[in-house]
Amino acid sequence: MPRESIFTSYVVEAFAARGLNPPKLGVRTYSAHQRVSLLATNRFVGADSGSVLRFNADRFSLKVLPVDFAVRPWQVGIVILKNRTVSPAVHAFLDCVRAVASSLAKAK
């Protein structure tokens, strides 16, 4: 039996919190583009992260359903190795990540 992804476990937990059985899994893929493309065919219902939906809903004409998942937020961390020089490209990337995360936090 394949190992359950973290996201799948969050979906299962969200359904269980409301006393519901989770939907039957029809397709599983790690490719965000493939998931969005399948959703765009109108033959699938799926759960995806807010960022994937935010950046693809208009382009693929996706209908985002107003579902409130009462589950804990995901924690994300950035790890830099001790005593290593961080390149200017990494600094630019981290600045971009911080700016995007800050704007998303303000939007909530």
BELKALIN-V37690 format. One record per helix or strand of 3 or more residues. SS is the DSSP state (A for helix, B for strand). FROM is the first residue (numbers start at 1). TO is the last residue. Records with the same first field share a line. If there is no record, write none. Layout:
SS = FROM-TO  FROM-TO
This chain:
A = 6-17  32-40  50-56  88-107
